[in-house]
């Protein structure tokens, strides 16, 4: 019963995070909202594992967390450098 309440609350927060992802004023705000959506989906998977006593949902939650971490690092790298390839050498001054 508690797991179902957690799932309902997470789905409500998921809906609000989706609105934030669409209406975010900057690209960084949208990226944070998408990461928040992933966290809510992981919470729903974990609650489904607790409600149904199935470890498959928990495995899916762990896989989602690990893959979203890698994607989040890639997105932040694009925000910082403008592409996925880091500069090979840093220039000094204005050169």
Buried (B, 14 or more C-beta within 10 A) or exposed (E): EEBEEBBEBBBEBBEEBBEBBEEBEEEEEBBBBBBBBBBBBBBBBBBBBBBEEEEEBBEBBEEBBEEBEEBBEEBEBEEEEEEEEEEEEEEEEEE
